[in-house]
């Protein structure tokens, strides 16, 4: 059933329900199920989880974009859980910068093969870009019954039945803090080491070693220079906190294509 719903490169599933009805558990359980089914290879979330090799904690847009555009040629199938969307992407804040950046990001989901699960107490509190678009393919509502425990109802046009009910939802395996509030930031919260990213190595080859994008592509085994250009843009995003293509162009112009900041000599 979950495989049928999530068998698309760009998809949003909304998990909604009252407080303490198991929304977070259901969202994490779905990602774990998608991992087991081979639909995704890794997932991330702004829920305060204990990170593992397959589950990452990401609470800012810059890091999410790096996670999303992991490889411009052959990106991994991945998932992201955006928790507390009713508070962090409120419907009445349509022109807030946070909402605008999400509006720009959502149409790019397919390019990074990402499935997005949005968790909220109500779709009426959450910005319409998450709940009223062609990408939104299912709504899952959580309940808590005295007899059946945690339960869910699933509504999706991709299923044969209009509603599917599941009782006694099991507990997810991912460790998380049930009482900590989820965070969301536009700026990167944890600065990565330069050595960890191929985009940084490519940016060094381009700016310090003075190699053209075509030469770099040939040396690294790419068939064209386009992936190299994408890696350089990604480097600009996390080095200079560039959030949009306009920011990238401005930085390129200001710095005369100097994409790597040299460390001061000691």
C-alpha positions as CSV (number, residue, x, y, z in Angstrom):
1,X,0.0,0.0,0.0
2,X,2.7,2.5,1.0
3,X,4.8,1.4,-2.0
4,X,1.8,2.2,-4.3
5,X,1.4,5.7,-2.7
6,X,5.1,6.6,-2.8
7,X,5.9,5.1,-6.2
8,X,6.5,8.5,-7.7
9,X,9.6,10.7,-7.7
10,X,7.8,13.8,-6.5
11,X,5.1,13.3,-3.9
12,X,3.8,14.9,-0.7
13,X,1.9,12.9,2.0
14,X,0.2,14.9,4.8
15,X,0.0,13.3,8.2
16,X,-2.5,15.2,10.4
17,X,-4.1,14.7,13.8
18,X,-4.6,16.1,17.2
19,X,-1.9,16.4,19.8
20,X,-0.5,13.1,21.2
21,X,-2.3,10.9,18.6
22,X,1.0,9.5,17.2
23,X,1.7,11.7,14.2
24,X,5.4,11.7,14.6
25,X,5.5,8.0,15.2
26,X,3.5,7.3,12.0
27,X,5.7,9.6,9.9
28,X,8.9,7.9,11.1
29,X,7.3,4.4,10.7
30,X,6.4,5.2,7.1
31,X,10.0,6.2,6.3
32,X,11.2,3.0,8.0
33,X,8.8,1.0,5.9
34,X,9.9,2.7,2.7
35,X,13.5,1.9,3.6
36,X,12.6,-1.8,4.1
37,X,10.7,-1.9,0.8
38,X,13.6,-0.3,-1.1
39,X,11.6,2.7,-2.2
40,X,14.1,5.0,-0.5
41,X,17.7,4.6,0.5
42,X,17.9,7.2,3.2
43,X,15.7,9.8,4.9
44,X,16.1,13.0,7.0
45,X,13.8,15.0,9.2
46,X,13.6,18.1,11.5
47,X,12.3,15.8,14.2
48,X,14.9,15.6,17.0
49,X,15.9,12.0,16.3
50,X,19.0,10.0,17.2
51,X,20.8,10.0,13.8
52,X,21.9,6.8,12.1
53,X,23.4,5.9,8.7
54,X,19.9,5.8,7.2
55,X,18.2,8.5,9.2
56,X,19.6,12.1,9.3
57,X,18.7,15.1,11.4
58,X,18.3,18.2,9.1
59,X,16.5,21.3,10.4
60,X,17.6,24.0,7.8
61,X,17.0,24.8,4.2
62,X,20.7,24.9,3.1
63,X,21.4,21.4,4.5
64,X,18.1,20.0,3.1
65,X,19.2,21.2,-0.4
66,X,22.6,19.6,0.0
67,X,20.8,16.4,1.1
68,X,18.4,16.7,-1.8
69,X,20.9,17.4,-4.5
70,X,23.3,14.7,-3.3
71,X,24.3,13.7,-6.8
72,X,23.1,15.7,-9.9
73,X,23.7,12.7,-12.2
74,X,22.3,9.8,-10.2
75,X,20.6,11.1,-7.0
76,X,19.6,8.6,-4.3
77,X,15.9,7.9,-3.7
78,X,15.3,9.7,-0.4
79,X,12.6,11.0,2.0
80,X,12.2,14.0,4.3
81,X,9.8,14.5,7.2
82,X,8.8,18.2,7.8
83,X,7.3,18.2,11.3
84,X,5.1,20.9,12.8
85,X,4.3,22.4,9.5
86,X,1.2,24.1,10.9
87,X,3.6,26.2,13.0
88,X,6.7,26.5,10.8
89,X,4.8,27.0,7.5
90,X,1.6,28.7,8.7
91,X,-1.1,29.2,6.1
92,X,-1.6,32.9,6.9
93,X,2.1,33.6,6.3
94,X,2.0,32.9,2.6
95,X,4.6,35.6,1.8
96,X,6.9,34.8,4.7
97,X,10.4,34.0,3.4
98,X,10.2,30.5,4.9
99,X,7.1,29.8,2.9
100,X,8.4,31.3,-0.3
101,X,11.6,29.2,-0.1
102,X,9.4,26.1,0.3
103,X,7.3,27.2,-2.7
104,X,10.5,27.3,-4.8
105,X,11.8,24.0,-3.4
106,X,8.7,21.7,-3.8
107,X,8.7,21.7,-7.6
108,X,12.3,20.5,-7.5
109,X,11.4,17.3,-5.5
110,X,11.6,15.0,-8.5
111,X,15.1,16.2,-9.5
112,X,16.4,14.8,-6.2
113,X,14.0,11.8,-6.1
114,X,12.6,13.0,-2.8
115,X,9.4,11.9,-1.0
116,X,8.1,14.6,1.4
117,X,6.0,13.8,4.5
118,X,4.4,16.9,6.1
119,X,3.2,16.6,9.7
120,X,0.6,19.0,11.0
121,X,-2.3,19.2,13.5
122,X,-4.5,20.4,10.7
123,X,-4.2,21.1,7.0
124,X,-6.2,24.3,7.6
125,X,-3.3,25.6,9.6
126,X,-0.7,24.7,7.0
127,X,0.3,26.6,3.9
128,X,-1.7,25.5,0.9
129,X,1.5,24.6,-1.1
130,X,1.8,21.4,1.0
131,X,-1.9,20.4,1.1
132,X,-3.5,21.7,-2.1
133,X,-1.1,21.0,-5.0
134,X,-0.8,18.3,-7.6
135,X,2.1,16.9,-5.6
136,X,-0.1,16.1,-2.6
137,X,-1.2,12.4,-3.1
138,X,-2.4,11.2,0.3
139,X,-3.8,12.3,3.7
140,X,-3.2,10.2,6.7
141,X,-5.1,11.1,9.9
142,X,-4.1,9.8,13.3
143,X,-6.3,8.7,16.2
144,X,-6.0,7.2,19.6
145,X,-8.7,4.7,20.7
146,X,-9.2,3.2,24.1
147,X,-9.7,-0.2,22.5
148,X,-7.5,-0.2,19.4
149,X,-4.7,2.2,20.6
150,X,-3.0,4.3,17.9
151,X,-4.9,4.1,14.6
152,X,-4.8,5.8,11.2
153,X,-7.1,6.5,8.3
154,X,-5.6,6.8,4.8
155,X,-7.2,8.8,2.0
156,X,-5.6,8.7,-1.4
157,X,-6.7,8.7,-5.1
158,X,-3.9,6.2,-5.7
159,X,-5.7,3.5,-3.7
160,X,-8.6,1.3,-4.8
161,X,-10.7,2.2,-1.7
162,X,-11.5,5.8,-0.7
163,X,-10.5,5.2,2.9
164,X,-8.3,2.6,4.5
165,X,-8.2,2.2,8.3
166,X,-5.4,0.6,10.3
167,X,-5.6,-0.1,14.0
168,X,-2.9,-0.9,16.5
169,X,-0.1,1.0,14.7
170,X,3.2,-0.3,16.0
171,X,6.0,1.9,17.5
172,X,8.7,3.0,15.1
173,X,12.3,1.9,15.7
174,X,13.9,5.4,15.3
175,X,14.7,7.0,18.6
176,X,13.3,10.5,19.0
177,X,12.3,13.1,21.6
178,X,8.5,13.0,21.9
179,X,8.4,16.4,23.7
180,X,11.0,18.5,21.9
181,X,9.7,21.0,19.4
182,X,10.8,20.7,15.8
183,X,12.9,23.5,14.4
184,X,13.3,25.0,11.0
185,X,15.8,27.6,9.8
186,X,16.8,29.2,6.5
187,X,20.5,29.4,7.4
188,X,22.7,26.4,7.9
189,X,22.9,25.3,11.5
190,X,25.9,22.9,11.4
191,X,28.8,24.0,9.1
192,X,30.1,21.0,7.2
193,X,33.8,20.3,6.8
194,X,35.0,21.2,3.3
195,X,36.6,17.8,2.9
196,X,33.3,16.0,3.2
197,X,31.8,17.3,0.0
198,X,32.8,16.5,-3.6
199,X,31.4,19.9,-4.6
200,X,34.1,21.6,-2.5
201,X,36.8,19.6,-4.2
202,X,35.4,20.5,-7.7
203,X,35.1,24.2,-6.7
204,X,38.8,24.1,-5.7
205,X,39.8,22.5,-9.0
206,X,37.8,25.2,-10.8
207,X,39.0,28.3,-8.9
208,X,42.4,27.4,-7.3
209,X,43.7,24.9,-9.9
210,X,42.2,27.0,-12.7
211,X,40.7,24.0,-14.6
212,X,37.7,24.5,-16.9
213,X,34.5,22.7,-16.2
214,X,35.0,20.6,-19.3
215,X,38.4,19.5,-18.1
216,X,37.1,18.6,-14.6
217,X,34.2,16.6,-16.2
218,X,36.7,14.6,-18.2
219,X,38.9,13.9,-15.3
220,X,36.1,12.8,-13.1
221,X,34.4,10.7,-15.7
222,X,31.3,12.8,-16.4
223,X,29.9,12.9,-20.0
224,X,29.2,16.7,-19.9
225,X,30.1,19.8,-17.9
226,X,26.5,20.3,-16.6
227,X,27.0,18.2,-13.4
228,X,30.2,20.1,-12.7
229,X,28.3,23.4,-12.9
230,X,25.7,22.0,-10.5
231,X,28.4,21.0,-8.0
232,X,29.9,24.4,-8.1
233,X,26.5,26.0,-7.5
234,X,25.9,23.6,-4.6
235,X,29.3,24.7,-3.1
236,X,28.2,28.3,-3.3
237,X,25.0,27.5,-1.5
238,X,26.6,26.0,1.6
239,X,29.7,28.2,1.6
240,X,28.0,31.5,1.3
241,X,24.4,30.6,2.5
242,X,23.0,31.3,-0.9
243,X,19.3,30.3,-0.8
244,X,18.2,31.1,-4.4
245,X,19.6,31.2,-7.9
246,X,19.6,35.0,-7.7
247,X,21.8,34.8,-4.6
248,X,24.2,32.6,-6.5
249,X,24.4,34.9,-9.4
250,X,25.0,37.9,-7.1
251,X,27.8,36.1,-5.3
252,X,29.5,35.0,-8.6
253,X,29.4,38.6,-9.8
254,X,30.7,40.1,-6.5
255,X,33.5,37.6,-6.2
256,X,34.4,37.3,-9.8
257,X,33.8,33.5,-9.8
258,X,36.0,33.0,-6.7
259,X,33.9,30.2,-5.3
260,X,36.1,29.1,-2.5
261,X,37.2,31.2,0.4
262,X,40.8,30.6,1.2
263,X,41.7,30.1,4.8
264,X,44.0,32.7,6.4
265,X,47.6,31.7,6.8
266,X,48.7,31.2,10.4
